[in-house]
Amino acid sequence: MPLTELEIVEKIRSLTPFEAHRDDGSLMIRISEYQPYIATAIHNGHQLRQSLQSQCALTEEERYFEEDPFTGDFISSLPIVLQGEDSRYEYDLNRAPDNCIYDDAWGKKVWLAPLSDAEREITLAKHQSYYRILQCLVETLELQFGLCLIYDIHSYNYQRIDTATPTFNVGTMQVNRRRWRKEIDVLLDGLNNVELPNIDVIALENDIFKGLGYQAAFIKQHFKNTLIMPIEVKKIFMNEEGGEAYPLVIEKLKESMKTVITEHAAFTITKRTKAKGLTGSDVLASNLSKEVINLDRQLYKIAKGINTLSYINPTNLKQEKKRFLSKPYSYQPQFTYRQLDLDPYKFREQLYRLPVETIRDADVQKMYRKVIDQLAVRIDLLCSIGTDEFLYNSLRYYGQPDERDIANAKFILHACEYKEQQPANISAKEAIEAFKVAAAEYNIPCKVVSSKQLIARAMVSGKVIKVNPNSRFTQGDLDALIHHELGVHLVTSVNAERQPLKILQLGLPGNTHTQEGLAILCEHLSGSFPLHRLKTLALRVVAVEMMVNGDSFNDCFNSLRHDYDVCDDEAFTITARAYRGGGFTKDFLYLRGLKDAIQAYKTEDLTSLFIGKTGFEFKPLLDELIERGILKTPSFMPKALAIEAKIDPVMDFMLNSIR
C-alpha cells in the first residue's frame, strides 16, 4: 500500500501497525508490532527511476555488484523494518545529504552527463524523507520505551580484498563503546555462534569497516538513548561477481539473524529498562501475518483429505490372514488396497505453487516448506502402494532402523518375562464402552466405533476412535490403549482444531515419530506398560529390518514365530504391518520415538508438543509461537502426565537403558 510521508508519520505517532511503501517507491516500512528496536537495510534496493536510467553510465550488473541484495531478507522476521528500495547509485542513504549523489563510485563514472538541478532535487528529497521518517520512528520508540536499538544491516564484497576478512563486521566507531561495551560484546558473541553451511564463521569489531556511515552519525547526533549497530555481512551468500544467490546460505542467515538480533534486543532491553527476564520471543510480533494465514488455509484445503493409513491398510486383511496361517511356509499374502482418489500431479502442482516466499518469519517459512516437501513425498508413497517403488518412498518418508535402533531392540528382546500375563478376557464391545467412558472423563466429544479394516487393535482417525472387532484385551492392554489413542492421539487432534494454524491438523514433519513416542511414554507413566508391550515395539523394529533387507513375508513371520516365540496371531500382525503396501517402514519409529520422548520428558516441558500433530524438531519454534501468543496453549493434556502411578522399577530400568 503506498502512503505519503505525512501518512507514514501519522501512523507511527499513533502507534498503528502497518506495512507500506512510500508513495514515491523509495522506501518500504513494515511495523508488525511496536518494539524498541528497528532493523534497516538501506542498501537493499536496486531500482533507478525511469528518468535516470538513460543517464546512468553503469549497467544493471555493475550497479548490482556494489548494492546489498538480500539484506532485507536477513531481517524479514523482525517486527520493525525499514528497507531502501532505490539503488545506492541514485543516492546513498549512508552518506550525508551534501555528498549522497555519486559522480564517481568505486573507480567508475556513474553518470553520462552531470545531473540537472531538478533531478538532483528529486533525489535529495528522497534522502531527506527517509531521515525524517527514521527520526520520527526513533523519537516515538524512545518516548514509548525509554530507549531504541537499530540494527543497520549491510553486505560487502570480499574477493578483491587480499587479507582474511570476517563473516560479520560490527562497526562501533560512532558508538559510545564505554557505555555500550557489554551490549557490543553480546552481539559479537551471538554472531560468532552463527552456523552456516560449509562456512567458518567469525565476527569482529571494527576490522574491515568502522561503522562510519551517515545513518550511525545521524543517530549519534540526534539521540542519546539509541544504540545503533552497523553490521556488515560478507557476501558469502552469493557469487559477488556473477550475482547468483546461494539460497541455503540465505535461508540460514535469515534464521540466524532473527535469533541473534532478537536475543540481543531482549538482553539489552532487560538490562537498560525495567523489563524483567525478556527472551527473544518477547520482542517479536504477537500476531499472525495475513500471508501466513492465507497460505495455511490454502495448504489445508489442498491436503486435508489425505489419510495415509486409510490407503495403506489392506482391504482383504481378514481373508489373507486366514489363507496365510493355513500355509505359513509357502503362501504369500496377496493384499489389495483402496484406490487413490486424487490426482497426484495436480496435487504436487498445487503444493509447489503455494506462495511460501511471502512468509517473512524465517522459522515459520521453513516449517511450511518442510511440510510441503513432506506432503509431496507422501503422495509419492500413496501412488506407489503395491509396487516395487513403495519401499523406496517409505524409506524417503519414514527412514529405516539404524544400528542403534537394532541394538535397542535386541537388548529389549533378551529380557526375560518376570510377570504372569493377564488373560485377554475383555471383548472389543467392552473396550468400546471403556473408551466412551474415558472420553467422557476427558470431556472430549468423539465417536467410538468398530472397524474391520484395522491391522492394529485400535486407532484414532480425526475425532473417531476405531476398535478392531476381532481383538481381545487384557485390562492392562486396554488401559494402555486408552492413554495412547485417546490420551495422546485424540487429545492432539482436538487441540489442533482449536489452533489458528491448520497445519497442526495436517501434521508437521516427524509427527509420527513424535506422536507415537509421546503416546507410549504416556502408557509407561500411567503404569500400563508391561514388558511384553515393549517387546512388541522391539519386534516391529526387527520386522522392518528384515523387510528392508529383502527377507520374505514368510521368513519374517516364521522368524518371529520360532526365534522369538511369538504366537501366530501376533506374528502375522507384526509382519503384515511391516510388509503392507510393498514395505512400510513406519513401525520402527515407535521404539525410537519412545526413546526420544523419554529423554525430552526428563529435560523439558512437553506442553507445546500436544497442541497438534507436532514434531520434536519444531518444539523450539512451537514454544516461541506460544510465548508470542500466536499459538494457544493446549486445551487438553494427557492424564498420564498428571497421575502418580506406580511405575514398575524393572520397566523403568529398561526404558532408561535404551540409547
JOVENVEN-V227364 format. One record per backbone hydrogen bond with DSSP energy under -0.5 kcal/mol. NH is the residue of the N-H (numbers start at 1). CO is the residue of the C=O. E is the energy in kcal/mol with one decimal. If there is no record, write none. Layout:
NH&CO&E, NH&CO&E
//
This chain:
3&21&-2.6, 8&4&-2.3, 9&5&-2.6, 10&6&-2.3, 11&7&-2.0, 12&8&-2.2, 13&9&-2.6, 14&10&-1.5, 15&12&-1.7, 16&11&-2.8, 17&15&-0.6, 18&31&-1.2, 20&29&-2.6, 21&1&-1.8, 22&27&-2.6, 23&3&-2.5, 25&22&-3.3, 28&83&-2.5, 29&20&-2.8, 30&81&-2.3, 31&18&-3.4, 32&79&-2.9, 33&79&-0.6, 35&33&-0.8, 37&35&-1.1, 38&149&-2.7, 39&80&-2.2, 40&151&-2.6, 41&82&-2.3, 44&41&-1.4, 45&84&-0.5, 46&85&-0.9, 47&85&-1.6, 52&49&-2.3, 53&49&-1.0, 53&50&-0.6, 54&50&-0.7, 55&52&-0.8, 56&52&-0.9, 56&53&-0.8, 57&110&-3.3, 58&110&-0.6, 63&59&-2.2, 64&60&-2.8, 65&61&-1.6, 66&62&-0.8, 66&63&-0.9, 67&63&-0.9, 68&43&-2.4, 71&68&-1.4, 74&70&-1.7, 75&71&-0.8, 76&73&-1.6, 78&75&-1.5, 81&30&-2.5, 82&39&-2.3, 83&28&-2.7, 84&41&-1.7, 85&26&-2.4, 86&26&-0.9, 87&47&-3.0, 90&87&-1.7, 91&87&-1.3, 92&100&-2.5, 93&91&-0.7, 95&92&-1.8, 99&96&-1.8, 100&97&-0.8, 102&100&-0.6, 103&104&-0.5, 105&108&-2.8, 108&105&-1.6, 110&103&-2.8, 111&103&-0.7, 112&55&-3.1, 120&116&-2.5, 121&117&-2.1, 122&118&-1.9, 123&119&-2.1, 124&120&-2.9, 125&121&-1.9, 126&122&-1.2, 126&123&-0.6, 127&123&-1.7, 128&124&-2.6, 129&125&-2.1, 130&126&-2.2, 131&127&-1.6, 132&128&-1.9, 133&129&-2.4, 134&130&-2.7, 135&131&-2.4, 136&132&-2.2, 137&133&-2.4, 138&134&-2.7, 139&135&-2.6, 140&136&-2.2, 141&137&-2.3, 142&138&-2.9, 143&139&-2.3, 144&140&-2.2, 145&141&-3.1, 146&141&-0.5, 146&142&-2.3, 148&225&-1.9, 149&36&-1.4, 150&227&-2.8, 151&38&-2.7, 152&150&-0.7, 152&229&-1.6, 153&40&-2.6, 153&151&-0.9, 154&231&-2.9, 156&233&-1.8, 161&158&-1.8, 162&160&-0.5, 167&202&-1.5, 168&202&-1.9, 169&232&-2.3, 170&204&-2.6, 171&169&-0.6, 171&230&-2.3, 172&170&-0.6, 173&210&-2.5, 175&172&-2.0, 177&175&-1.7, 180&176&-2.4, 181&178&-0.5, 184&180&-2.4, 185&181&-2.3, 186&182&-2.2, 187&183&-1.9, 188&184&-2.3, 189&185&-2.5, 190&186&-2.3, 191&187&-2.4, 192&188&-2.4, 193&189&-1.1, 193&190&-0.5, 194&191&-1.3, 196&194&-0.5, 196&199&-0.6, 199&196&-1.5, 201&199&-0.5, 204&168&-2.3, 206&170&-2.2, 214&94&-2.6, 217&213&-1.8, 218&214&-3.1, 219&215&-2.1, 220&216&-2.4, 221&217&-2.2, 222&218&-1.9, 223&219&-2.5, 227&148&-2.2, 228&226&-0.6, 229&150&-3.2, 230&171&-0.8, 230&228&-0.6, 231&152&-3.0, 232&169&-2.9, 232&230&-0.5, 233&154&-2.2, 234&167&-2.8, 234&232&-0.6, 235&156&-2.0, 236&234&-2.8, 238&235&-0.7, 239&244&-3.1, 240&238&-1.0, 243&239&-3.3, 246&237&-2.6, 247&245&-0.6, 249&246&-0.8, 250&246&-2.2, 251&247&-2.8, 252&248&-1.8, 253&249&-2.5, 254&250&-2.4, 255&251&-1.9, 256&252&-2.7, 257&253&-3.0, 258&254&-1.7, 259&255&-2.0, 260&256&-3.2, 261&257&-2.4, 262&258&-2.1, 263&259&-2.3, 264&260&-2.2, 265&261&-2.9, 266&262&-2.7, 267&263&-2.3, 268&264&-2.6, 269&265&-2.9, 270&266&-2.2, 271&267&-2.3, 272&268&-2.5, 273&269&-1.6, 282&279&-1.0, 283&279&-0.6, 283&280&-1.0, 284&281&-1.2, 293&289&-2.0, 294&290&-2.6, 295&291&-2.1, 296&292&-2.7, 297&293&-2.2, 298&294&-2.2, 299&295&-2.8, 300&296&-2.2, 301&297&-2.2, 302&298&-1.8, 303&299&-2.3, 304&300&-2.0, 306&303&-1.6, 307&305&-0.9, 308&306&-0.6, 310&307&-0.6, 311&307&-0.8, 311&308&-1.2, 312&308&-1.7, 313&309&-2.5, 315&336&-2.7, 316&336&-0.6, 317&314&-0.6, 320&316&-2.3, 321&317&-2.4, 322&318&-1.8, 323&319&-2.1, 324&320&-2.7, 325&321&-2.6, 326&322&-0.9, 327&323&-0.8, 327&324&-1.5, 330&327&-0.9, 331&327&-2.5, 333&331&-0.6, 335&333&-0.7, 344&342&-0.8, 347&343&-2.3, 348&344&-2.3, 349&345&-2.3, 350&346&-2.6, 351&347&-2.1, 352&348&-2.5, 353&349&-0.7, 353&350&-0.5, 354&351&-1.3, 356&354&-2.4, 358&355&-1.6, 359&356&-1.9, 360&358&-0.5, 365&361&-2.8, 366&362&-2.1, 367&363&-2.0, 368&364&-2.1, 369&365&-2.4, 370&366&-2.2, 371&367&-2.1, 372&368&-2.5, 373&369&-2.4, 374&370&-2.4, 375&371&-2.4, 376&372&-2.0, 377&373&-1.8, 378&374&-2.4, 379&375&-2.1, 380&376&-1.5, 381&377&-2.2, 382&378&-2.4, 383&379&-2.1, 384&380&-1.0, 384&381&-0.6, 385&382&-1.0, 386&581&-3.6, 387&384&-2.2, 387&581&-0.5, 390&384&-0.6, 390&387&-1.1, 392&388&-0.6, 393&389&-2.3, 394&390&-2.5, 395&391&-2.5, 396&392&-1.8, 397&393&-2.1, 398&394&-3.3, 399&394&-0.9, 399&395&-0.8, 406&402&-2.2, 407&403&-2.5, 408&404&-2.6, 409&405&-2.3, 410&406&-2.5, 411&407&-2.3, 412&408&-2.1, 413&409&-2.4, 414&410&-1.0, 414&411&-0.6, 415&412&-1.5, 425&423&-1.8, 426&473&-2.2, 427&425&-0.6, 431&427&-2.2, 432&428&-2.4, 433&429&-1.6, 434&430&-2.1, 435&431&-2.4, 436&432&-2.0, 437&433&-2.2, 438&434&-2.3, 439&435&-2.6, 440&436&-2.0, 441&437&-1.9, 442&438&-1.7, 443&439&-1.0, 444&439&-2.2, 445&443&-0.6, 447&463&-1.9, 449&465&-2.7, 451&467&-2.5, 454&451&-0.7, 459&466&-2.2, 461&464&-3.0, 464&461&-1.4, 465&447&-3.3, 466&459&-3.5, 466&464&-0.6, 467&449&-2.5, 468&457&-2.9, 469&467&-0.5, 471&468&-1.6, 473&426&-2.5, 478&474&-2.4, 479&475&-2.5, 480&476&-2.4, 481&477&-2.6, 482&478&-2.2, 483&479&-2.1, 484&480&-2.2, 485&481&-3.2, 486&481&-0.7, 486&482&-0.9, 487&482&-2.3, 488&484&-0.9, 489&484&-1.7, 490&485&-2.4, 491&486&-1.4, 492&488&-2.8, 493&489&-1.4, 494&490&-2.6, 495&491&-2.7, 496&492&-2.1, 497&493&-1.4, 498&494&-0.7, 498&495&-1.0, 499&496&-1.5, 502&500&-0.6, 504&501&-1.1, 505&502&-1.9, 506&502&-1.3, 507&503&-2.2, 508&613&-2.8, 511&508&-1.8, 514&510&-2.2, 515&511&-3.3, 516&512&-2.5, 517&513&-1.6, 518&514&-2.7, 519&515&-2.4, 520&516&-2.3, 521&517&-2.2, 522&518&-2.1, 523&519&-1.4, 524&520&-2.2, 525&521&-2.7, 526&522&-1.5, 527&524&-1.8, 528&523&-2.3, 533&530&-0.6, 534&530&-1.7, 535&531&-2.8, 536&532&-1.5, 537&533&-1.5, 538&534&-1.8, 539&535&-2.9, 540&536&-1.8, 541&537&-1.4, 542&538&-2.0, 543&539&-2.7, 544&540&-2.5, 545&541&-2.5, 546&542&-2.4, 547&543&-2.4, 548&544&-2.7, 549&545&-1.9, 550&547&-1.5, 551&546&-2.3, 556&552&-2.4, 557&553&-2.6, 558&554&-2.7, 559&555&-2.1, 560&556&-2.5, 561&557&-2.5, 562&558&-2.6, 563&559&-2.1, 564&559&-1.0, 564&560&-0.6, 566&560&-1.8, 571&567&-2.9, 572&568&-2.5, 573&569&-2.1, 574&570&-2.7, 575&571&-2.1, 576&572&-3.2, 577&573&-2.2, 578&574&-1.3, 579&575&-2.2, 580&576&-1.8, 582&579&-1.5, 583&580&-1.6, 584&578&-2.7, 585&583&-0.7, 587&584&-0.5, 588&585&-1.5, 589&586&-2.1, 590&587&-1.0, 592&588&-1.3, 593&589&-3.2, 594&590&-2.1, 595&591&-2.2, 596&592&-2.3, 597&593&-2.6, 598&594&-2.5, 599&595&-1.8, 600&596&-2.3, 601&597&-2.6, 602&598&-1.6, 603&599&-1.1, 604&600&-2.8, 606&604&-0.6, 609&606&-1.9, 610&607&-2.1, 611&608&-1.2, 613&504&-2.7, 614&609&-0.6, 614&612&-1.7, 618&615&-1.4, 619&616&-1.6, 622&618&-2.7, 623&619&-3.0, 624&620&-2.1, 625&621&-2.8, 626&622&-2.2, 627&623&-2.5, 628&624&-2.2, 629&626&-1.2, 630&625&-2.0, 631&625&-1.6, 641&638&-1.2, 642&639&-1.5, 643&639&-1.7, 645&525&-0.6, 645&643&-0.8, 647&645&-0.8, 652&648&-2.4, 653&649&-2.2, 654&650&-2.5, 655&651&-2.8, 656&652&-1.9, 657&653&-0.6, 657&654&-1.0, 658&654&-0.8, 658&655&-0.5
//
